[in-house]
Amino acid sequence: MFLSIQQARELAEAGMRGCGHSAEEARVIADHLIDCELRGLSYGGLPRALSIIERIAASPTPPRPIRIERESAVSAAIDGGDQVGYLVAQRATDLAIAKARDSGVAVVGARQTWYTGMFSYYLEQVTDAGFAGMIAGSGGHIVAPHGGTEKRFGTNPIAFGFPTPAAPMIWDIGTSSVMLAEVLLKLRLGEQLAPGLAFDGQGQPTREPAEALAGAFSVWGGHKGSGLALVVQLLGMLCGAAAAPEGLRDCGFFLLVVDPGLFGEREAFRQRVGEYLESLRATRPLEEGRPVRVPFERSAAERERRLAEGRVEVEEVVYQALVKAAGTGG
């Protein structure tokens, strides 16, 4: 089924208010979820709103206020208070951009949070400010290291962003072969996973989402992806997050923001990045008619297409569940 962008936004905001968020907090979260929908990453859109509602309902204690534990001119350590990561990561991003404007560089770490969403969402704000950035996020164990079948890593996304004269260059990946949000959506829809993405509790390959959640996802990229996942887990620990948090809690969020003006002319760097990306696009393609793509281009173009269309497609089961949870009556 299709919803107008405004209908989808209002539904997401209603769901977030219904589970205890203020109107402003609901707006911040919904803006991120709708950006996922617009960019064709629907598993991180309205279905994620349901997961947030379910996580808050299952928590034995209410979240605490987000607070800065320690701070310098170029750094900050944030205790997320078990608040959803969309709020914590946005606070970290705002703080890092402000510090980078004043000092040229900023590093902000957060702990005690969960579900931080697309790192490209925050890095687009960083690059819009003219800065380069990197984000890494650790989480509860759900991914097996290369050569193993037991969970030892989180899905552990990592992302890099650079400003250009046009759309930014943002590379945002998870280090697992499948994202948690994708598995949860498959479970909700009663669908199977693709082969080779997960193991059950006995270490056998499985396509069943419930078995994968009880077992482990496979790591992306073999030994190289496994090494990257390890580094991300350690960066989360650097932020004060647990090495092996139980369940969906105490994820780590590491954000580095750098002003290119520290090393030369900021605008000159932006232009050089743009020129270099043009050389990538001009690479002789392996297959005729399939040009080399720059990261972030596809999803940015998809967002423009859906904005022009004015609507997003939502699974009926997700819509009905969110209407019920939000108490909107459809």
Secondary structure, DSSP 8 states (H G I E B T S, - for coil): -EEEHHHHHHHHHHHHHHTT--HHHHHHHHHHHHHHHHTT-GGGSHHHHHHHHHHHHH-SS-----EEEEE-SSEEEEEEEEEEHHHHHHHHHHHHHHHHHHHSEEEEEEEEEE----HHHHHHHHHHTT-EEEEEEE-SS-B--TT--S--B----EEEEE--SSS-EEEEE-SBSS-HHHHHHHHHHT----TTSEE-TTS-B---HHHHHHSEE-BTTHHHHHHHHHHHHHHHHHTT--SS-SSS--EEEEEEEE-GGGTS-HHHHHHHHHHHHHHHHTS--SSTT-----TTHHHHHHHHHHHHHTEEE--HHHHHHHHHHHT---
